[in-house]
Amino acid sequence: MKGLVLAGGLGTRMRPLTHTGPKQLIPVANKPVLFYGIEDLVNAGIREIGMIVGYTEDRIKSIRDAVGDGSRWGCRISYIEQDAPRGLAHAVWTAKDFLGNDKFVVYLGDNMIKGGIAHFVQDFEKSGADANILLAEVPDARKFGVAVLKGDEVVEVEEKPKQPKSNYAITGIYMFNHRIFSIIETLNPSGRGELELTHALDRLIKSPDHKITAHVVEGWWDDAGSFEDILHANHLVLNDMETKIDGKIEEGATVIGNIQLGEGSVVEKGAFIRGPAIIGKHCTISTGTYIGPYTAIGSSSTIKSGEIESSIIMDGSFIDIGGDKIVDSLVGKGSNIVLHNGLPKGRRFVLGENSEVKL
């Protein structure tokens, strides 16, 4: 089997961060979201991966520079350019030459799933099905594609129905054989001008001699496509994290719970860290600072003063906010947040790269 990772998209829900880079490179627990999907494919035994990228030279370069040729994961990654955001089905069609007649997994680059996909891939290879889709039970399915099941077979799909017929949301992970290409070839653009993968599934269901199966994800699944989703995914990953200390914790510092501390990083005397939390390489957590649960501090960052909780602080940031507190925030690379005056405590931020804030 081959893998196809979709890493295009404009990331409008993640602005301003996505003005300067692809949403798939935003880190969760100090690792780009995109890397989780690549790891899942490799752990499922897939070594040939195509990556859909677009739509500007700078975004394509960002993905290429971050991911490389795949050798770090023991796979080979080929880059396939999509000229415009023309829909998920169009992205699959764009990769038809790369995929050939092989079965393949489509993995949206901003999706995350606990436990990986290895057993789902194995089941699909044995099933003889034309397609398999991964589903997740959700309390409100109206904002998702929705599947209706009869046993383990899919009998109907709907795109964001006002009155869903089930609570099974279609995740961003699909498996297909080459039959899907003859279906996509017959599609017309939807009302938003895109070729929809949900429409392709619907036509496949209605075609003769088809078989579409589904698996319901038992662990957590996260579509990390918005600011809130990214923070939620960060919580989920840090919950499962084990302690690993490669840096230095000075005598007199307080550390409670699971934390990871990167090489060359220092937690100074008098600092307080309550996990789960992750701190990258070459960071300084200064005396008197507090790093609270569900916080990720990117590499080469300095937390000079203040309190941070339930937030993602990206690489190269500097924070010196006295007794103030940052909560539920996403702070871009190279940001500088310093105390300016005595405004009320408890800030919430979504900051793009190289931002500067005075409090």
C-alpha positions, 0 to 999 in steps of 0.5 A: 500500500501507499500513503497520500498525505494532504498538506495543502489548504489555506488554514483560514481558521488558524489565521494569523499563524497561517499567514506565515506558514502552513497549518500542518506545521503548527506544533502539538507537544512540540511536534508539527501536526503533520509529523503525527500522520507520517508516523502513523503511516510508517508504523502501519508498514507504508514506505511510499508516501505522496504529499499533496502540497500547495498553493504558493511557493513559500508554503510548498518550500516550508513543507519540503524543508520541514519534512524532507525526503522521509528518510528520518522516518524510514520512508520515501516521500514524493511531493505532488503539487495541487494548483489550487484548493479544488477539494479533497477528491481533486487532491486524490485525483492529482496523485493518480499517477503516483498511486497507480493501481496500488491500494492507498491510505488518504490521511489529512495532514491536520488529523490526529488519532490515538493508537495509530492506524496499523490494524485498520490498514491490515483489516482493509488489505484483507477485506476486499473492500473498495474503500474503508473510512475511519469514523468517530462518535461525536456529540454533534455531527452537524459540522462533519461528514456523516456515515450511516452504517449497517453492520460494518458496511457504509450504506449512506454518507452526508456532508454536514447534514442539518439533521444527521442520521447518525453520530458517526463523523467521518474522520480525515483518514480513508483507504481506497483501491484504484476504483475510486479514480473512475468515480472521481472522474465523473464528479462535478464541482460542489456548490463551493467549487470543489470536488468532494470526497464525500460525493465520491463515496456516495457514488461509490455506495450507489455503484454496483458490486461495491463494498465500503466498510468502516471502523469506529475509532475507539480512542481519541481523534482530533481534527486539529484545524482550528485554534481550539482544536490545536489546544485540545490536541495538545492536551490529549497528547500531553496526557499520554506523555511520559517523563523524560529529562535531558536538560537540567533541573536545578536544586530548589526548582519544583517539578510535579507530574510528567514533564519532558525537558529538552537537551540544553534546557535549564529549569532554574532554582525557584521555578515551578513546573506542574505537568503534564508539560513539555519544554524543548531544547535550549530553553531557560525557565527562570527563577520565580516562573510557573509553567502549568499543566498542558503547556508546550514551550518550544525550543530556544525560548526563555520564560523570564517571569510570569505564569503560563498554563494550557498554552503552546509557546512556539520556538524562539519566544521570550516572555517576561510578564512579571506576575501576570498569567498567560492561559489557553494561548497559541503564541507563534515563533519568535514572539516577544511578550513583556510587561508594560503596565498593570492590566488585569491578569489572565491573557489569551493570545493567538499570535503569529510569528515574530509578534511583540506584545506589551502588557 
